[in-house]
């Protein structure tokens, strides 16, 4: 069996992509979690082929014997996997998830990019969405774990998964009101139960959304605020929901939602200005995997998919020892 290292970024959405691909690959692996240094804020081309971007303690993790396969995700992890490629004298197969930047791209054996990135190259392989951990087996376990919370909810269950402000969009008072009004219009025809959950970036606006929903007569039967403590029902939400409404700011959340059996609606605020994200939304609409949230409910047979196992098969095709 090959020695496999997963270079894990501390940012959950990015780090989980690397772990999800490693799980799908089927080999035993060792997780090397990164602890950044102040230099990590510098562009990769300035850091060169060094470990300056991570703390001195973390550097001790990256010593021989070198692995046969490295899976990394994100800009910070890409720098470390490049270092391993050089130190192993080319012996390590480097699979990089997400674009590492223009500098020395040829050093990576395989770069996994979503179609909406609109980049191509000899070592670039394109897929729809991002790698994720959502499988039938995991959802079955989640159903068993969360049955006491969800079995009593009136069907259909419509779950709201909200991200938050980023450089592409603002999620403030206006967006909270716009979102809540659209949910209220949709719920008028759907009935059933509302479940509401936030993510790391949502912040205080999560409470505002909750209050707005209650003001619109859509009080959630179950709600969870990220960081509030207690067990996070996220996997239960994916397992039990009939419909998911996901804010369009997170590629990872949308990819996980589309891997569930639910029908997915995407909320895009009026001020949303990411062309890349919009390309992904349009791709999901064309596939029948999602619909735009317009406040009007329409039932359909959604296309549910997870590209992670196809990605793993492509990795196996490209490594010398095969599957």
MARTI-799103 format. One line per field, with one value per residue (C-alpha): x, y, z; chain; residue in one letter. Coordinates in pm, 1 decimal. Layout:
<nodes>
east = X,...
north = Y,...
up = Z,...
cadena = A,...
residuo = A,...
</nodes>
This chain:
<nodes>
east = 0.0,129.2,210.4,-44.7,-28.3,-322.1,-211.1,-502.9,-580.3,-741.6,-1027.8,-1295.6,-1443.3,-1101.1,-952.5,-1255.2,-1216.6,-872.9,-995.0,-1301.5,-1083.7,-848.0,-1144.4,-1269.5,-922.8,-942.1,-582.8,-482.0,-360.6,-199.3,-336.4,-77.9,-269.5,-113.6,-34.7,34.1,310.0,283.4,449.9,144.0,-19.1,249.4,185.5,313.6,558.9,740.6,755.7,915.5,995.8,1008.4,817.0,819.3,438.7,400.3,518.7,849.6,665.9,455.4,766.9,874.3,582.1,739.4,1043.4,1145.2,1040.9,838.0,495.3,407.1,86.4,9.1,-340.2,-360.6,-636.3,-611.4,-330.9,-154.3,-148.1,-31.6,289.5,368.3,290.5,520.4,796.5,740.5,758.1,1099.9,1239.4,1123.4,1307.8,982.8,892.2,569.9,255.6,95.3,-281.2,-377.2,-740.6,-821.9,-602.7,-255.2,-169.7,29.9,376.6,524.5,190.3,367.6,515.8,177.4,93.7,-278.7,-481.0,-850.7,-1060.0,-1433.5,-1571.7,-1678.6,-1313.7,-1287.4,-921.1,-765.5,-423.0,-239.3,-236.1,-579.5,-885.4,-1226.4,-1536.2,-1870.7,-1847.2,-1600.8,-1504.7,-1715.2,-1787.4,-2161.9,-2235.4,-2540.3,-2364.1,-2292.8,-2650.5,-2788.9,-2577.9,-2691.1,-3055.3,-2999.5,-2817.6,-3070.3,-3399.0,-3522.9,-3489.8,-3628.0,-3884.8,-4133.5,-4113.8,-4403.6,-4321.3,-4200.5,-3888.4,-3736.0,-3391.2,-3215.5,-2834.2,-2690.7,-2332.0,-2245.9,-2071.9,-1755.7,-1573.6,-1837.8,-2148.8,-2286.7,-2530.1,-2676.7,-3015.3,-3148.1,-3043.9,-3186.3,-3521.8,-3514.9,-3425.8,-3696.1,-3969.8,-3884.6,-3890.7,-4230.1,-4376.1,-4238.1,-4359.6,-4709.6,-4749.5,-4522.1,-4631.7,-4441.0,-4143.6,-3857.8,-3508.2,-3248.2,-2869.8,-2579.0,-2210.4,-1879.5,-1914.3,-2274.7,-2205.2,-2467.9,-2683.5,-2794.4,-3004.8,-3146.4,-3253.2,-3412.8,-3609.7,-3713.4,-3838.9,-4044.6,-4182.6,-4291.1,-4471.8,-4201.7,-4070.1,-3808.2,-3898.9,-3526.9,-3239.5,-2867.5,-2624.8,-2265.6,-2032.7,-2317.2,-2207.9,-2389.0,-2413.3,-2432.3,-2730.0,-2581.9,-2555.4,-2905.4,-3030.0,-2879.9,-3019.9,-3377.2,-3459.2,-3699.4,-3578.4,-3263.5,-3229.2,-2859.3,-2703.0,-2501.2,-2178.0,-2034.2,-1928.4,-1863.5,-2208.4,-2379.3,-2175.3,-2268.3,-2633.9,-2643.6,-2499.5,-2800.9,-3137.6,-3310.2,-3422.5,-3187.3,-3277.4,-3003.5,-3048.9,-2858.2,-2881.9,-2939.0,-2585.4,-2405.8,-2114.8,-1906.1,-1898.8,-1733.1,-2006.4,-2277.3,-2126.5,-2154.4,-2515.4,-2600.2,-2427.2,-2637.9,-2954.5,-2870.5,-2809.6,-3137.6,-2943.6,-3078.5,-3319.3,-3295.4,-3489.7,-3757.8,-4014.0,-4218.2,-4218.6,-4201.5,-4150.5,-3905.6,-3691.8,-3349.1,-3019.9,-2814.1,-2441.5,-2103.9,-1796.9,-1548.4,-1531.6,-1481.8,-1195.4,-1043.3,-1062.5,-881.1,-604.8,-563.8,-537.7,-254.3,-39.7,199.8,81.1,-283.0,-590.2
north = 0.0,348.0,597.1,879.5,1222.5,1462.1,1823.0,1973.2,2342.6,2447.3,2608.8,2342.1,2371.1,2350.1,2083.5,1856.1,1847.7,1686.8,1434.8,1347.7,1262.8,1057.1,858.8,791.5,681.3,391.9,387.7,445.3,800.8,1032.5,1382.9,1661.6,1961.1,2298.6,2555.2,2880.5,3127.2,3506.8,3449.5,3255.9,3583.8,3637.2,3526.7,3177.6,3308.3,3504.9,3205.7,2988.8,2624.7,2669.2,2589.7,2950.9,2964.3,2718.5,2727.4,2573.1,2297.5,2218.0,2195.1,1887.4,1696.5,1724.3,1500.9,1177.3,912.1,1094.1,967.6,819.6,1028.3,1375.7,1524.3,1896.2,2154.3,2530.8,2781.4,2724.1,2346.0,2375.8,2539.9,2247.4,1979.0,2156.7,2145.1,1768.6,1714.6,1880.2,1715.4,1372.3,1435.0,1399.0,1069.5,1189.4,1206.4,1543.1,1582.5,1944.2,2044.1,2408.0,2634.2,2678.3,3001.0,3060.5,2986.9,2645.6,2479.9,2208.2,2067.2,1924.4,1586.8,1652.9,1966.1,1911.1,2213.5,2267.7,2345.9,2691.4,2792.7,2796.1,2684.8,2406.7,2248.8,1919.1,1845.8,1997.4,1773.9,1941.0,1823.7,1965.5,2097.6,2009.9,1682.5,1608.9,1338.9,1291.7,927.5,701.8,518.5,838.8,960.2,626.9,662.7,1023.9,912.2,667.4,926.7,1208.3,1015.2,1148.6,1510.0,1473.4,1191.2,1408.1,1697.1,1748.6,1672.5,1809.6,1928.7,2239.1,2315.1,2649.4,2640.7,2991.9,3101.1,3467.8,3775.6,3741.1,3946.7,3853.5,3941.1,4109.5,3924.4,4196.8,4323.8,4372.7,4023.9,3868.2,4031.1,3937.6,3576.6,3547.4,3688.4,3440.2,3152.3,3270.7,3276.0,2930.9,2794.5,2920.5,2648.7,2385.9,2386.1,2128.6,2215.6,2463.4,2379.5,2656.0,2634.8,2875.5,2833.2,2974.8,3296.2,3376.5,3559.7,3775.1,3800.1,3441.2,3562.0,3838.8,3582.5,3368.5,3668.0,3765.2,3412.6,3418.3,3758.4,3610.5,3327.2,3070.9,2984.4,2706.8,2378.5,2323.9,2570.7,2555.4,2847.1,2763.0,2789.7,2783.2,2446.0,2114.9,1863.3,2012.0,1857.3,1933.3,1569.2,1502.2,1795.8,1649.2,1304.9,1405.8,1715.1,1701.0,2041.0,2238.8,2613.0,2702.2,3046.4,3071.9,3196.0,2853.1,2603.8,2341.1,2369.7,2355.5,2050.2,1869.7,1965.2,1828.7,1498.6,1455.3,1319.3,1655.8,1907.9,2206.9,2574.2,2838.1,3179.8,3449.2,3801.9,4092.3,4224.6,3895.0,3965.8,3649.2,3536.2,3209.4,3123.7,3222.7,2984.9,2704.9,2795.2,2788.2,2451.9,2306.3,2449.9,2293.4,1954.8,1968.6,1947.3,2278.0,2563.1,2934.1,3046.0,3283.5,3229.7,2994.8,2621.7,2375.7,2004.1,1808.3,1495.8,1639.0,1513.1,1415.6,1358.4,1347.1,1384.3,1262.5,896.8,994.0,1215.7,924.1,700.1,963.7,978.2,600.8,615.7,862.5,691.0,417.4,149.8,175.3,90.3
up = 0.0,-81.4,191.8,164.1,326.8,341.6,384.1,575.4,583.0,913.3,723.9,750.8,402.1,235.9,462.2,430.2,51.7,86.2,343.7,133.7,-165.5,52.0,187.0,-166.1,-276.6,-30.9,96.3,456.2,502.8,753.0,808.5,833.3,967.4,899.7,1167.0,986.7,1063.6,1007.5,667.9,545.0,441.6,176.7,-183.8,-266.3,-527.0,-253.6,-18.7,-287.1,-214.5,161.8,479.7,598.2,580.9,872.3,1233.1,1340.1,1528.0,1223.2,1003.5,1199.5,1042.9,698.2,710.5,530.1,458.0,194.8,84.8,-252.5,-271.8,-139.8,-141.3,-72.3,-100.8,-108.4,-161.2,172.4,139.5,-223.6,-106.1,125.6,-130.9,-376.4,-114.0,-71.3,-448.3,-461.6,-147.7,-263.4,-592.0,-782.4,-619.0,-457.6,-671.5,-592.6,-627.4,-564.3,-514.7,-602.3,-810.7,-655.7,-843.2,-1157.8,-1017.2,-1105.1,-1179.7,-1378.3,-1058.6,-960.7,-1115.3,-1103.2,-1026.5,-957.8,-1049.8,-1077.8,-1421.5,-1308.6,-1254.2,-1635.2,-1635.7,-1841.1,-1875.9,-1925.5,-1552.4,-1480.3,-1447.7,-1433.5,-1247.5,-1139.0,-783.8,-510.4,-338.6,-31.9,223.9,159.1,73.7,114.0,397.2,589.7,545.0,670.9,986.9,1024.5,1003.7,1285.7,1497.2,1447.9,1431.5,1768.3,1646.4,1294.4,1299.4,1488.7,1237.0,998.3,635.1,408.5,591.5,433.2,574.2,536.6,526.5,539.1,479.0,518.6,390.7,186.0,-76.0,-334.2,-139.3,167.4,390.0,609.9,724.5,370.8,257.5,575.5,504.1,134.1,219.5,486.4,262.8,-14.3,234.0,365.1,12.4,-58.6,273.4,202.1,-59.8,95.1,462.0,667.5,892.6,872.2,998.5,1011.7,1051.5,1010.6,923.6,1042.9,839.0,928.0,1253.2,1425.2,1113.6,1184.7,1478.9,1258.4,995.7,1266.4,1398.1,1044.0,975.9,1295.1,1196.9,863.3,1039.9,958.4,1301.8,1265.5,1432.2,1483.7,1459.5,1523.5,1536.5,1445.2,1744.7,1998.5,2136.1,2142.3,1861.9,1513.1,1327.1,982.9,875.0,1006.8,800.4,483.3,563.9,653.5,447.2,156.7,37.5,106.9,60.7,49.7,18.4,-302.7,-144.3,-57.3,-325.7,-56.3,102.2,-236.4,-339.8,-17.3,-55.7,-411.4,-285.8,-57.4,-180.1,-128.1,-385.9,-363.0,-398.5,-418.2,-260.7,-450.4,-303.9,-544.7,-480.3,-552.3,-788.8,-821.9,-1185.0,-1079.8,-829.8,-1076.4,-1334.9,-1079.5,-1003.0,-1373.6,-1413.9,-1131.9,-1285.5,-1624.6,-1462.6,-1273.4,-946.8,-814.8,-881.0,-800.4,-493.8,-617.6,-345.7,-562.7,-497.2,-786.1,-736.2,-952.7,-953.5,-861.4,-1000.2,-694.3,-740.4,-569.0,-795.4,-532.2,-640.1,-1004.6,-887.2,-694.5,-1002.0,-1204.4,-941.3,-962.4,-1339.9,-1313.2,-1048.3,-1149.6,-905.8,-1018.9,-815.0
cadena = A,A,A,A,A,A,A,A,A,A,A,A,A,A,A,A,A,A,A,A,A,A,A,A,A,A,A,A,A,A,A,A,A,A,A,A,A,A,A,A,A,A,A,A,A,A,A,A,A,A,A,A,A,A,A,A,A,A,A,A,A,A,A,A,A,A,A,A,A,A,A,A,A,A,A,A,A,A,A,A,A,A,A,A,A,A,A,A,A,A,A,A,A,A,A,A,A,A,A,A,A,A,A,A,A,A,A,A,A,A,A,A,A,A,A,A,A,A,A,A,A,A,A,A,A,A,A,A,A,A,A,A,A,A,A,A,A,A,A,A,A,A,A,A,A,A,A,A,A,A,A,A,A,A,A,A,A,A,A,A,A,A,A,A,A,A,A,A,A,A,A,A,A,A,A,A,A,A,A,A,A,A,A,A,A,A,A,A,A,A,A,A,A,A,A,A,A,A,A,A,A,A,A,A,A,A,A,A,A,A,A,A,A,A,A,A,A,A,A,A,A,A,A,A,A,A,A,A,A,A,A,A,A,A,A,A,A,A,A,A,A,A,A,A,A,A,A,A,A,A,A,A,A,A,A,A,A,A,A,A,A,A,A,A,A,A,A,A,A,A,A,A,A,A,A,A,A,A,A,A,A,A,A,A,A,A,A,A,A,A,A,A,A,A,A,A,A,A,A,A,A,A,A,A,A,A,A,A,A,A,A,A,A,A,A,A,A,A,A,A,A,A,A
residuo = X,X,X,X,X,X,X,X,X,X,X,X,X,X,X,X,X,X,X,X,X,X,X,X,X,X,X,X,X,X,X,X,X,X,X,X,X,X,X,X,X,X,X,X,X,X,X,X,X,X,X,X,X,X,X,X,X,X,X,X,X,X,X,X,X,X,X,X,X,X,X,X,X,X,X,X,X,X,X,X,X,X,X,X,X,X,X,X,X,X,X,X,X,X,X,X,X,X,X,X,X,X,X,X,X,X,X,X,X,X,X,X,X,X,X,X,X,X,X,X,X,X,X,X,X,X,X,X,X,X,X,X,X,X,X,X,X,X,X,X,X,X,X,X,X,X,X,X,X,X,X,X,X,X,X,X,X,X,X,X,X,X,X,X,X,X,X,X,X,X,X,X,X,X,X,X,X,X,X,X,X,X,X,X,X,X,X,X,X,X,X,X,X,X,X,X,X,X,X,X,X,X,X,X,X,X,X,X,X,X,X,X,X,X,X,X,X,X,X,X,X,X,X,X,X,X,X,X,X,X,X,X,X,X,X,X,X,X,X,X,X,X,X,X,X,X,X,X,X,X,X,X,X,X,X,X,X,X,X,X,X,X,X,X,X,X,X,X,X,X,X,X,X,X,X,X,X,X,X,X,X,X,X,X,X,X,X,X,X,X,X,X,X,X,X,X,X,X,X,X,X,X,X,X,X,X,X,X,X,X,X,X,X,X,X,X,X,X,X,X,X,X,X
</nodes>
